[in-house]
Amino acid sequence: MKAVVVAMTTANGLENDTIFNEYMENIHGPDLEETPGLYAWTRYENFDAEATPRYLHVYEFEREDAGVALDDLLRIAAKKREVGRGIDPGVAETLHIGGHDLIFSLGEQFSPEIEGMQVMLAGISDEHVDWYNKWYNTQHLPAILESPGFTNGYRFKQAKARYTQANYFHAFIFDTTDYSGLSAGLKKTMSGKDPYVASSQGRATVIMTGVFKRRGFRHIVQCD
């Protein structure tokens, strides 16, 4: 995996929730497998049923041009809408869609056994990027991976996006279904760390965050 396209959406109402999920899993997801360089796609839902965004969609690419990958994915989606494979735009609201290039990872790689991920969209100003990258790579992420259940962390730099001003996407991977315990364990781990390790000291602005559990399978795209 070299890049991801991430979409965060929320259906408008319970009836639309069913329509949206059936469409995403049986029509839209398979259609987007035509996107050049797409390796896998997975859907996740928010552990907190009342939170937004409700759903997280992750499209993994074996290519390094995340901005162009996003354009290609949107082009395929538009082509499918033209032949009647779209969905009523009122069914769901998109809160974020973006193409992100992988810049750092630590721990095990993506696998079908992943249960979910804690994600964060953040804004980091140019003056703080060098400090933030060093702190995250050598201090913060290693501390997170000490917490039970977490197996990996990824950081992506945004190449192109809609709807949000975030310029970084973080994904902390976990392999447990004990979501409450996961959160409590992370808080306990971080409470025992020096404040420098546990906090970005105000150098990053958190724009969107959530804990998402995997919904269904990780779909591996069969490429010729």
C-alpha positions, 0 to 999 in steps of 0.5 A: 500500500502506497496511498489511500483514498478515504471517504467519510459519510453519514446516511440521512435517516434509518431508512436511507441507512439500509439503502446506502449500505446495500448500495455501497457493498453491492454496487458502488464498491465493486464498481470502483474496482475498475480504478487503476492501481486499486489493491483493496477496499474496506468499509468501516462503521463508527463504534459510536452509533450516534457519532458522525461520520457514521461510515469510513471507506478506505481504498488502498492503492499500489501507486504513489499519486494519491491525488490522481488516484482520487481523480480516477476513482471519482471518474469511474464513479461518474461513469457509473452514474451515467449508466444508472448505477448511482444513488440519490444524492439525498441518501447520504452526506459526504463529510470528507473524501481525499487522496492521501500519500503514505509517509510513515508506518510502524508495526504490522501491515494491513491484513484481513484480520484487522478489526478496525482503526482509530482515525484522525484528520488533522491540520498541521501548519508548515512551521510545525511539520518538522517538529510534528513528524519527528514527535509522531514517528519517535514518541507518539506512535510508539507509545500508542502501540504499547496500548493493548490491541493496537498493532500499527499506525499509519500517517498519510499526507493529503494530496487532494480532498473535498469538504475539509481543511485537514492535510494529514490522515492518521490511522491507528490499527487494532485487532480487538473487538473490545472497543471500550477496553481499547479506549480505556487502555489507550487512556491508561497508557498515555496517562503514564507518559510524559506530556511531551509524548502524549500531546502534540502541544497544540501544534496540530488541529484535530478536525475529525476523529473516530473509532471505526470497526470493520464492516464485512470483509477487506475486498482484495481486487484481482488485477490482471 
